[in-house]
Amino acid sequence: MFSVRASVSQTCGWIFLLLTPGGAFAQAADQEPAAVIEVGGVASRQIGGGSSFGGELAVEFTPIERWLEIEAGTAGLFTRHSSEWDTGALFKKPWTLSRTVEFMAGVGPEWVHTRERGVSSNALAGAFALDFMFWPRGHNKMGWFAEPEYEYTFGHDHERAIGVSFGVLFGVGRSRSVR
């Protein structure tokens, strides 16, 4: 009878540890998440006229520490008579400015899907962005970002736009140590 109780309590202990890893294992100060989720708003202005506003969702990860971060995401921009969906990837060079501030510069391709007054079009674009990340507690679990961007569309109109995205950051996944 005692061995059954010990077995049940051990099983409950293992279930508790598996379901609550954040509380069971303290994360060291020099750890960062495997990925960062960006959720926020975006404002864009086409050079030559026209503004749009919307939302953004992206995920960022680091394949080469201190040299390369990749951000993949999508943004929806809306006006009264049109909608635009920009989906792309940015390849960024990161710089850690302090324990709580990171800066990155990046470039990458985008696919732009526009629907204006019932007519849809698709185009390839290129983007250049500066990314400022702020981690108030320095643990890379939750913070905020601001990311100004320049976009050039290779479609027949060769549209150019400047914009800024901003919002909150969430560190997710298993931790890895920073060297």
Backbone hydrogen bonds in HBPLUS format (Angstrom, degrees):
<---DONOR---> <-ACCEPTOR-->    atom                        ^
c    i                          cat <-CA-CA->   ^        H-A-AA   ^      H-
h    n   atom  resd res      DA  || num        DHA   H-A  angle D-A-AA Bond
n    s   type  num  typ     dist DA aas  dist angle  dist       angle   num
A0005-ARG N   A0001-MET O   3.27 MM   4  6.61 157.4  2.32 149.1 154.3     1
A0006-ALA N   A0002-PHE O   2.97 MM   4  6.24 161.3  2.01 153.4 158.7     2
A0007-SER N   A0003-SER O   2.94 MM   4  5.98 152.3  2.02 137.9 145.9     3
A0008-VAL N   A0004-VAL O   2.93 MM   4  6.14 156.6  1.99 148.2 154.0     4
A0009-SER N   A0005-ARG O   2.92 MM   4  6.11 164.7  1.94 151.9 156.1     5
A0010-GLN N   A0006-ALA O   2.88 MM   4  6.01 153.4  1.95 145.0 152.7     6
A0011-THR N   A0007-SER O   2.94 MM   4  6.10 157.4  1.99 144.4 150.9     7
A0012-CYS N   A0008-VAL O   2.90 MM   4  6.13 160.6  1.94 150.7 155.8     8
A0013-GLY N   A0009-SER O   2.94 MM   4  6.08 150.9  2.02 140.3 148.5     9
A0014-TRP N   A0010-GLN O   2.93 MM   4  6.25 157.5  1.98 151.5 156.6    10
A0015-ILE N   A0011-THR O   2.94 MM   4  6.19 159.5  1.98 151.8 157.6    11
A0016-PHE N   A0012-CYS O   2.91 MM   4  6.07 158.6  1.95 147.1 153.0    12
A0017-LEU N   A0013-GLY O   2.97 MM   4  6.24 160.2  2.01 148.9 153.8    13
A0018-LEU N   A0014-TRP O   2.95 MM   4  6.14 155.1  2.02 148.4 155.0    14
A0019-LEU N   A0015-ILE O   2.93 MM   4  6.06 153.1  2.00 150.3 157.3    15
A0020-THR N   A0016-PHE O   2.99 MM   4  6.00 138.6  2.16 147.0 156.8    16
A0024-ALA N   A0020-THR O   3.11 MM   4  6.22 147.1  2.22 148.4 158.4    17
A0025-PHE N   A0021-PRO O   3.00 MM   4  5.78 159.6  2.04 145.5 148.8    18
A0031-GLN N   A0028-ALA O   3.28 MM   3  5.57 142.5  2.43 120.7 117.7    19
A0178-VAL N   A0030-ASP O   3.02 MM 148  5.75 157.3  2.07 175.8 172.0    20
A0032-GLU N   A0176-ARG O   3.16 MM 144  5.85 158.7  2.20 156.9 162.0    21
A0176-ARG N   A0032-GLU O   3.14 MM 144  5.85 154.5  2.20 158.1 165.2    22
A0035-ALA N   A0172-VAL O   3.24 MM 137  5.45 155.4  2.30 153.0 150.4    23
A0172-VAL N   A0035-ALA O   2.89 MM 137  5.45 173.0  1.90 156.3 157.4    24
A0036-VAL N   A0060-GLU O   2.83 MM  24  5.08 153.6  1.90 146.4 154.3    25
A0060-GLU N   A0036-VAL O   2.81 MM  24  5.08 149.6  1.90 144.7 154.7    26
A0037-ILE N   A0170-PHE O   2.85 MM 133  5.08 167.7  1.86 148.2 149.7    27
A0170-PHE N   A0037-ILE O   2.92 MM 133  5.08 146.7  2.03 142.9 151.9    28
A0038-GLU N   A0058-ALA O   2.82 MM  20  5.03 170.2  1.83 142.9 145.7    29
A0058-ALA N   A0038-GLU O   2.96 MM  20  5.03 155.5  2.02 145.6 149.4    30
A0039-VAL N   A0168-VAL O   3.09 MM 129  5.57 165.9  2.12 160.0 164.2    31
A0168-VAL N   A0039-VAL O   2.91 MM 129  5.57 146.0  2.03 170.6 162.1    32
A0040-GLY N   A0056-GLU O   3.12 MM  16  5.27 163.0  2.15 144.6 144.8    33
A0056-GLU N   A0040-GLY O   2.82 MM  16  5.27 152.0  1.90 144.2 142.2    34
A0041-GLY N   A0166-PHE O   2.85 MM 125  5.60 139.5  2.02 167.1 173.4    35
A0166-PHE N   A0041-GLY O   3.00 MM 125  5.60 155.5  2.06 153.7 159.0    36
A0042-VAL N   A0054-GLY O   3.00 MM  12  5.28 150.6  2.09 126.6 125.3    37
A0054-GLY N   A0042-VAL O   2.92 MM  12  5.28 145.3  2.04 155.1 156.7    38
A0043-ALA N   A0164-VAL O   2.98 MM 121  5.57 158.8  2.03 152.4 158.4    39
A0164-VAL N   A0043-ALA O   2.90 MM 121  5.57 152.2  1.97 156.1 165.1    40
A0044-SER N   A0052-SER O   2.89 MM   8  5.32 163.5  1.91 159.4 159.9    41
A0052-SER N   A0044-SER O   2.88 MM   8  5.32 154.7  1.94 151.6 155.4    42
A0045-ARG N   A0162-ILE O   2.78 MM 117  5.51 163.2  1.81 165.8 171.4    43
A0162-ILE N   A0045-ARG O   2.99 MM 117  5.51 161.5  2.02 151.8 151.8    44
A0046-GLN N   A0050-GLY O   2.87 MM   4  5.48 161.7  1.91 168.7 171.2    45
A0049-GLY N   A0046-GLN O   2.96 MM   3  5.34 153.6  2.03 133.7 130.6    46
A0047-ILE N   A0160-ARG O   2.80 MM 113  5.58 162.6  1.83 138.5 144.6    47
A0053-PHE N   A0078-PHE O   3.38 MM  25  5.53 165.4  2.40 139.9 138.6    48
A0078-PHE N   A0053-PHE O   2.83 MM  25  5.53 158.4  1.87 137.3 142.3    49
A0055-GLY N   A0076-GLY O   3.12 MM  21  5.54 129.5  2.39 142.3 153.3    50
A0076-GLY N   A0055-GLY O   2.95 MM  21  5.54 154.3  2.01 155.8 164.2    51
A0057-LEU N   A0074-THR O   3.01 MM  17  5.69 160.0  2.05 164.7 171.2    52
A0074-THR N   A0057-LEU O   2.95 MM  17  5.69 158.7  1.99 159.0 162.7    53
A0059-VAL N   A0072-ALA O   2.90 MM  13  5.57 158.7  1.95 153.0 157.6    54
A0072-ALA N   A0059-VAL O   2.93 MM  13  5.57 163.2  1.96 165.2 166.1    55
A0061-PHE N   A0070-ILE O   3.01 MM   9  5.59 153.6  2.08 149.0 155.7    56
A0070-ILE N   A0061-PHE O   2.90 MM   9  5.59 162.5  1.93 165.8 170.6    57
A0067-TRP N   A0064-ILE O   3.02 MM   3  5.48 161.3  2.06 134.4 136.6    58
A0068-LEU N   A0064-ILE O   2.88 MM   4  5.06 168.9  1.90 153.9 150.8    59
A0069-GLU N   A0092-LYS O   2.90 MM  23  5.04 149.9  1.99 140.8 147.5    60
A0092-LYS N   A0069-GLU O   2.77 MM  23  5.04 177.7  1.77 165.6 164.7    61
A0071-GLU N   A0090-LEU O   2.96 MM  19  5.11 162.8  1.99 147.4 153.1    62
A0090-LEU N   A0071-GLU O   2.79 MM  19  5.11 154.3  1.85 146.7 155.6    63
A0073-GLY N   A0088-GLY O   3.07 MM  15  5.83 160.6  2.10 158.1 163.9    64
A0088-GLY N   A0073-GLY O   3.03 MM  15  5.83 159.7  2.07 161.4 168.0    65
A0075-ALA N   A0086-ASP O   2.85 MM  11  5.25 148.9  1.94 145.4 155.8    66
A0086-ASP N   A0075-ALA O   2.94 MM  11  5.25 159.8  1.98 154.6 159.1    67
A0077-LEU N   A0084-GLU O   2.76 MM   7  5.05 169.6  1.77 157.2 160.9    68
A0084-GLU N   A0077-LEU O   2.80 MM   7  5.05 150.9  1.88 153.7 157.2    69
A0079-THR N   A0082-SER O   3.01 MM   3  5.27 168.1  2.03 150.3 148.6    70
A0117-ARG N   A0081-HIS O   3.08 MM  36  5.71 162.7  2.11 176.0 174.5    71
A0083-SER N   A0115-ARG O   2.86 MM  32  5.30 148.2  1.96 142.4 153.0    72
A0115-ARG N   A0083-SER O   2.83 MM  32  5.30 161.2  1.87 160.6 162.5    73
A0085-TRP N   A0113-HIS O   2.79 MM  28  5.14 160.1  1.82 149.5 156.4    74
A0113-HIS N   A0085-TRP O   2.94 MM  28  5.14 166.8  1.95 146.4 150.6    75
A0087-THR N   A0111-TRP O   2.98 MM  24  5.29 166.5  1.99 153.1 157.3    76
A0111-TRP N   A0087-THR O   2.75 MM  24  5.29 160.9  1.78 151.8 157.6    77
A0089-ALA N   A0109-PRO O   3.18 MM  20  6.02 154.7  2.24 164.2 170.9    78
A0091-PHE N   A0107-VAL O   2.92 MM  16  5.52 172.9  1.93 136.7 139.0    79
A0107-VAL N   A0091-PHE O   3.19 MM  16  5.52 151.2  2.28 135.8 136.1    80
A0093-LYS N   A0105-ALA O   2.90 MM  12  5.58 160.1  1.94 155.4 156.1    81
A0105-ALA N   A0093-LYS O   3.27 MM  12  5.58 151.4  2.36 141.3 145.8    82
A0095-TRP N   A0103-PHE O   2.72 MM   8  5.22 144.6  1.84 164.9 173.9    83
A0103-PHE N   A0095-TRP O   2.86 MM   8  5.22 167.5  1.88 161.2 165.2    84
A0097-LEU N   A0101-VAL O   2.98 MM   4  5.48 137.9  2.16 137.9 149.6    85
A0098-SER N   A0101-VAL O   3.23 MM   3  5.13 155.2  2.29 145.0 141.0    86
A0135-TRP N   A0100-THR O   2.72 MM  35  4.67 169.9  1.73 144.8 148.4    87
A0102-GLU N   A0133-MET O   2.94 MM  31  5.07 161.9  1.97 145.6 149.9    88
A0133-MET N   A0102-GLU O   2.93 MM  31  5.07 170.4  1.93 145.2 148.5    89
A0104-MET N   A0131-ASP O   2.85 MM  27  4.94 142.9  1.99 141.7 150.2    90
A0131-ASP N   A0104-MET O   2.73 MM  27  4.94 168.3  1.74 150.5 153.3    91
A0106-GLY N   A0129-ALA O   2.87 MM  23  5.29 162.7  1.90 157.3 159.1    92
A0129-ALA N   A0106-GLY O   2.89 MM  23  5.29 163.0  1.91 145.7 150.2    93
A0108-GLY N   A0127-ALA O   3.02 MM  19  5.47 146.3  2.14 148.2 152.8    94
A0127-ALA N   A0108-GLY O   2.87 MM  19  5.47 155.4  1.93 161.5 169.1    95
A0110-GLU N   A0125-ALA O   2.84 MM  15  4.92 146.9  1.95 140.0 136.3    96
A0125-ALA N   A0110-GLU O   2.84 MM  15  4.92 156.3  1.90 147.9 146.5    97
A0112-VAL N   A0123-ALA O   2.82 MM  11  5.21 174.6  1.83 163.1 164.3    98
A0123-ALA N   A0112-VAL O   2.91 MM  11  5.21 140.2  2.07 142.2 153.3    99
A0114-THR N   A0121-SER O   2.85 MM   7  5.28 164.4  1.87 155.7 160.9   100
A0121-SER N   A0114-THR O   2.80 MM   7  5.28 146.6  1.91 152.1 158.8   101
A0116-GLU N   A0119-VAL O   2.89 MM   3  5.32 157.3  1.94 152.5 149.0   102
A0119-VAL N   A0116-GLU O   3.07 MM   3  5.32 167.4  2.09 114.6 118.3   103
A0154-PHE N   A0124-LEU O   2.74 MM  30  5.56 161.9  1.77 156.3 162.8   104
A0126-GLY N   A0152-TYR O   2.87 MM  26  5.38 155.9  1.93 149.3 156.0   105
A0152-TYR N   A0126-GLY O   2.93 MM  26  5.38 164.5  1.95 159.3 164.4   106
A0128-PHE N   A0150-TYR O   2.90 MM  22  5.27 156.3  1.95 153.3 160.3   107
A0150-TYR N   A0128-PHE O   2.83 MM  22  5.27 160.2  1.87 157.1 164.0   108
A0130-LEU N   A0148-PRO O   3.05 MM  18  5.63 159.5  2.09 159.4 164.9   109
A0132-PHE N   A0146-ALA O   2.94 MM  14  5.35 165.3  1.96 157.4 162.0   110
A0146-ALA N   A0132-PHE O   3.02 MM  14  5.35 149.4  2.12 146.8 155.6   111
A0134-PHE N   A0144-TRP O   2.84 MM  10  5.37 166.9  1.86 172.5 172.8   112
A0144-TRP N   A0134-PHE O   2.94 MM  10  5.37 155.2  2.00 149.3 157.2   113
A0138-GLY N   A0135-TRP O   2.93 MM   3  5.10 147.0  2.04 110.8 121.5   114
A0171-GLY N   A0141-LYS O   2.93 MM  30  4.43 165.3  1.96 114.8 119.8   115
A0143-GLY N   A0169-LEU O   3.09 MM  26  4.87 154.1  2.16 126.3 130.0   116
A0169-LEU N   A0143-GLY O   2.85 MM  26  4.87 160.4  1.89 120.1 121.0   117
A0145-PHE N   A0167-GLY O   2.97 MM  22  5.58 151.9  2.05 140.7 145.8   118
A0167-GLY N   A0145-PHE O   3.19 MM  22  5.58 152.1  2.27 142.5 143.9   119
A0147-GLU N   A0165-SER O   2.75 MM  18  5.12 158.9  1.80 159.1 160.0   120
A0165-SER N   A0147-GLU O   3.03 MM  18  5.12 158.7  2.08 124.2 129.8   121
A0149-GLU N   A0163-GLY O   2.81 MM  14  5.25 157.2  1.86 146.2 146.1   122
A0163-GLY N   A0149-GLU O   2.91 MM  14  5.25 152.7  1.99 152.4 155.8   123
A0151-GLU N   A0161-ALA O   2.85 MM  10  5.21 163.3  1.88 156.5 158.9   124
A0161-ALA N   A0151-GLU O   2.92 MM  10  5.21 153.1  2.00 147.8 153.1   125
A0153-THR N   A0159-GLU O   2.79 MM   6  5.15 172.9  1.80 161.3 163.7   126
A0158-HIS N   A0155-GLY O   3.16 MM   3  5.40 147.4  2.28 107.9 117.0   127
